[in-house]
């Protein structure tokens, strides 16, 4: 069985809320591990994650320990970065054994072709204007170098956590699902015309939905964990299910 989840946003909220959500994630990993051939975390596992060469954010010890335990046992765990946790320098790969992906990828699982990405860059291109500019800055190597070398880690992490929290509070936790008009659905339809894909799996919009595509196949959205676990599973028969 393959499992998929996203948008836990660990580190968001009060300390007690953060610990509670982290424990839920760890408990979920324990539940799925016995049957897991692979686990895909599709972005925004952390509400803010920024690595310096020798500095990483405090916290998340329960999750990082569990991820390390599972990869030590031979379970493949993939992380597709989101807009809240894209700033990495190899720590999660070296210390926890994760396989980190920075762009969309198509993988074959149980004979099904599965497209995976968080989806934030698709939304930014669709919205244009300020969203597109901010997305470009976040992905800029120059901006990252300046942030890393000119700002002390204590201030940088405090600023990043504040920015991330303010951004999330400025809108509803879950975006309204727009169906065929959702930018991610439209992108799946566009890609499906030229690629052989059975399932497109996205995070980012915080909707837990499955949408049939006109080109064939399905687009699946992994929801969020602010109100409890949400995840998807793909079984040996190639059937995908969303568990709310």
N, C-alpha and C positions, 0 to 999 in steps of 0.2 A: 504494500500500500504506500502511496505517496501522499504527503500532506502539505497544505499550503495555508499560510496565514500572513497577515500584514497589519500595520497601523496599531500596534500596541501602545506606542507613544510613552514608553517608560521614561519616567522623570517628570511627567506632566501632572500637576496637581499638588496637593499637600504631601508631606513625607509619608503619612499613613496611607493615603490613596495610592501613592507610587508603590509602596511595599505590597499592598493588597493586590494590585494588578500584576506586579512581578511574580508574586506567589501563584497567581492564576496561570500565568504563562508557564512557569516551571511545572505546575501540576499537569497542565495539558501535555507538555513534552513527556512527562512520565507516563501518561496514559497512552500516547500514540507510539512511544518508542518500541514496545514489543512487536508491533506489526509494521514498523516504518522501514521501507527500503530507502527512502529519502525524504527530507523535509526542506521545503522552500519557504523562506521568509521574504516577503515581497515588499520590503521597504517600510520605513518609519517605525522600525522596532523601537528606536529611541526617539524621544521628543527633541533632543539635541545631542549630537555626537560630533566632537571635533578632536582629532588627534594631532598633537605635536610629535616631534621625533621621539621624545622620551616622556611625554605626558599624555594621559588619557583621562576622561572624566571620572570622577569618583562615583561609587555606587554600582549597582547592577551585579553585585557579587554572586547572588543566587543564580541569576540567569547565566552569567558567564561560566560559572562552575558547572552548571547543568549542560550547557552546550559543549564544553570541553569533555565532560564525562561521556556524552553520547558519541562525539566524533572519535574519542579514544576507543569506543566499542565498535567502531567501524560504520556508524550510520552517517551517510553523507548529509551535510547541512549546507544549503546554499542561501546566501543573502544577496538579494537584488536591492541596491541602495535606493532610498527615497530622498525627497527634498529635505528631510530633517536629519538624515544620517549619511550623507554622501561624502563627508570630509574624512576620509580614512587613509591610513598610511601603512596598513598591513598588520596591525596589532591583532585584530580578530582572526586573521588567517594564521599568524604565527602562534598565538597563544591558545586559541580556541579551536583551531582546525577548520574554520569555516571556509567555504569557497565563495568569494565575494565577486559580484558581477556589477558592472557600472553601466551597461547598456542592455537593451532588449536582446533576448536570446530565444531561439526555438530549439526545444529538446524533444526527443522521442521517448515516451514513457508508456510501457505496455502497448506498443504499437500505435499510440496516438501522438500526433505532433502538437506540442503545447508551446504557445508563445507566452513569455513571462517578462513583465517590466512593471515598475511602480506606476508610471503614468503621469507624473507631475510635469515633465517636459512637454507632453502632448497637450495638457491643459494650458500651459503657458503659451504655446504656439497658437492655440485656438483663441485665447483671451487677448493676446497681443498687448501693446502698450506697456504699462508699468510691470505687468506680470512677466512679460517676455524679457524686459530689461533686468529685473531682479533675478530671474532664472539664469540669465547669461552671466551676471556678476557672481552668483553662487558657484557657477561652474568654471569661472575664470582662474587659471593657474596664477596669473599675476595678482589678482585680488587675494587669493589664498596665501601666496608668499608674503604679501604685505601684512595680512592679518596675523600670520604666524610669527613674523620677525619684528613687528613694531608694537605688538600689544602683549602685555604680560598675560600668561595663561589664566590667572585668577580673574582678571577683568574680562578677558575674552570669553571665558566660559559663562560668567555671570551675564554678560551682554547677550551672548547667544541664547542662553536659556530664557532670558527676558523677552528677546525678540520672538522666539519660538512660541512662548506662552501667549504673548500679546496677539500674534498672528492667529493662533487657534481660537482665542476668545473673541476675536473680531467677527467671527461667523459661527453659524450653527455647527455642532460637532459633525453631523451627517448632512451632506449636501442632498437636496432633493434629486431623486433619480429621474433623469430626463428621457430614459428609454432610447429610442432611435436617434434622438437629438443630443445625447450625451457625447462629448468629444471623444471619449474612449471607444464608444460603440462605433462612431463614424470612422475612427482610425482603424478599428478591427475590420470594418466593412471594406475600407480602402486596401488594407494589406491582404485581406482574404481574396481579393480579385487576382492577386499575382503570386500568392504563396499558398501552399497546401498546409493549412493549419486546422486542427480539429477544435482546439480550445484556446481562447485568448484569456489570460488571467491577469487582472490588474488589482492594484490597491488604490490609494490616494483619495478617491471621492467619498470614502467612508460609507458607501452603500453596500449592503449585502444582497446582491441580486444575481440572477442568471438570465441572460438575454439571448434568444435565438437570433442568429444572423441571417440576412437575406442571401448571403453568399454561401451559406452552409456553416455548420459548426456553431459554437456558442461563445459568448463573452461572459466571463464570470468575474464578479467584483467581491472582494474579500471583507468588506465592512470594516469595523473598528472594535476595539476592546474596552471602550470606556464603560460599557454596560454589560460586560461579560464576554466569554470566549466566542469567537466566530472563526470558522475555518472551513476548508474544503478538503475532500479526499478523492483520490483516483484509485479505483480498485483494479484487480488483475484482468477484469473483463473490459477495461477501458471506460468504465462509467464514472463520471465525475458527479459529486454531490456537494452541496453547500450545507454546512451544519451551523445553525444559529443557536 
